[in-house]
Amino acid sequence: MFVGVGIFALSFLVIQFTSFLDFESSFIKNICCTYALIISFMVSKVISNLLE
């Protein structure tokens, strides 16, 4: 779970503070952050399964 939080924090920071990611509305930015949250927990599940 900590891996998922770390991946999400990194992707959230990239989405928020990268200048070339110019979203036209905050709604689209929120959807991208939600998608990043879902993907980060999916990746952390795969990583935890590989480490078992």
Legacy VTK file of the C-alpha trace (Angstrom):
# vtk DataFile Version 3.0
C-alpha trace
ASCII
DATASET POLYDATA
POINTS 52 float
0.000 0.000 0.000
2.877 2.370 0.716
4.180 1.791 -2.793
0.822 2.888 -4.202
0.814 6.028 -2.095
4.345 6.853 -3.235
3.529 6.311 -6.889
0.379 8.409 -6.560
2.236 11.222 -4.788
4.837 11.329 -7.543
2.261 11.269 -10.342
0.120 13.879 -8.564
3.095 16.220 -8.290
3.907 15.735 -11.968
0.303 16.463 -12.976
0.086 19.552 -10.754
3.455 21.194 -11.379
4.537 20.277 -14.909
4.164 23.309 -17.127
3.597 21.492 -20.433
0.531 19.685 -19.055
-1.921 22.507 -19.683
-5.449 21.397 -18.821
-8.313 23.535 -20.077
-10.445 22.984 -16.989
-9.997 21.828 -13.438
-12.517 19.039 -14.111
-10.117 17.374 -16.551
-7.234 17.794 -14.093
-9.313 16.107 -11.357
-10.154 13.224 -13.685
-6.455 12.764 -14.475
-5.582 12.747 -10.766
-8.313 10.180 -10.077
-7.041 8.027 -12.927
-3.489 8.337 -11.542
-4.756 7.173 -8.150
-6.410 4.090 -9.649
-3.404 3.203 -11.815
-0.947 3.676 -8.945
-2.795 1.205 -6.735
-3.032 -1.269 -9.620
0.741 -1.010 -10.140
1.415 -1.414 -6.414
-0.715 -4.578 -6.409
1.384 -6.003 -9.256
4.609 -5.073 -7.468
3.445 -6.708 -4.236
2.471 -9.869 -6.115
5.895 -10.004 -7.775
7.666 -9.704 -4.428
5.803 -12.660 -2.908
LINES 1 53
52 0 1 2 3 4 5 6 7 8 9 10 11 12 13 14 15 16 17 18 19 20 21 22 23 24 25 26 27 28 29 30 31 32 33 34 35 36 37 38 39 40 41 42 43 44 45 46 47 48 49 50 51
